[in-house]
Structures are given as C-alpha cells and as structure tokens.
C-alpha cells in the first residue's frame, strides 16, 4: 500500500456512515466499469448466449439454496 492509500483510507474512515457507503459504492462502480471494459468479444458473446438461454427457458435454473445444500452434501462425503 502507498502512503496516499493510507491517507485516503484513514480520512474516509472518519466520515459518517452514509458518506462512507457512497464512496464505497462509487469505488465498486469504478472497478466494475473497468472490468467490463476488459471483456473479450468471446466472453460478451457467451454472456449473451447464456442470457438468451435463460430467457427462452432452454437453461435449467437451480435455486441457490438447493445448490448450497447439494454442495454441502458432496463436501460431507469427502
């Protein structure tokens, strides 16, 4: 970490919760935007394909709770 990072972090932690929350949201948005810019055309096509599969009903969706239950059962068998 740099000195600038430490200074910004220390100052940010002194702010009220609402301000810290807004700063955190903006920082996450900036990281997400940078991540989106780095997606290759192949990944964009795959994302579009998967979205269409869900919309058309061709993709089988499994509730999160069911996935976690099955994962825990599989891990317990190890």
C-alpha positions in Angstrom: 0.0 0.0 0.0 1.1 3.5 -0.7 1.1 6.5 1.6 -1.6 8.0 -0.4 -3.8 4.9 0.1 -3.2 5.0 3.8 -4.1 8.7 4.0 -7.2 8.4 1.9 -8.4 5.3 3.9 -7.7 7.0 7.3 -9.7 10.1 6.2 -12.5 8.1 4.7 -12.9 6.1 7.9 -13.6 9.3 9.8 -16.6 10.1 7.6 -20.2 9.4 8.6 -21.5 6.0 7.6 -23.7 7.5 4.7 -20.6 9.2 3.1 -18.5 6.0 3.5 -21.3 4.0 1.9 -21.5 6.4 -1.1 -17.7 6.3 -1.5 -17.7 2.5 -1.4 -20.4 2.4 -4.0 -18.6 4.7 -6.3 -15.3 2.8 -5.9 -17.1 -0.5 -6.7 -18.8 1.0 -9.7 -15.4 2.2 -11.0 -13.9 -1.2 -10.6 -16.9 -2.9 -12.2 -16.7 -0.4 -15.2 -13.0 -1.2 -15.6 -13.8 -5.0 -15.5 -16.5 -4.6 -18.1 -14.1 -2.8 -20.4 -11.7 -5.7 -20.4 -14.2 -8.4 -21.5 -13.2 -10.0 -24.7 -15.7 -10.3 -27.6 -15.8 -14.1 -26.9 -16.9 -13.5 -23.3 -19.5 -11.0 -24.4 -20.9 -13.5 -26.8 -21.0 -16.2 -24.1 -22.8 -13.9 -21.7 -25.4 -13.0 -24.4 -25.8 -16.7 -25.2 -26.4 -17.6 -21.5 -28.9 -14.7 -21.0 -30.8 -15.8 -24.1 -30.8 -19.4 -22.8 -32.4 -18.3 -19.5 -34.9 -16.1 -21.2 -36.0 -18.8 -23.7 -36.3 -21.4 -21.0 -33.5 -23.6 -22.6 -31.4 -23.2 -19.4 -32.2 -25.1 -16.3 -32.1 -22.8 -13.3 -31.5 -24.2 -9.8 -32.3 -22.2 -6.7 -29.3 -21.0 -4.7 -30.5 -22.9 -1.5 -30.7 -26.2 -3.5 -27.2 -25.7 -4.9 -25.7 -25.0 -1.5 -27.5 -28.0 0.1 -26.1 -30.3 -2.6 -22.6 -28.8 -2.3 -22.6 -29.3 1.4 -23.7 -32.9 1.0 -21.0 -33.5 -1.6 -18.3 -31.9 0.7 -19.5 -34.0 3.7 -18.8 -37.2 1.7 -15.1 -36.2 1.3 
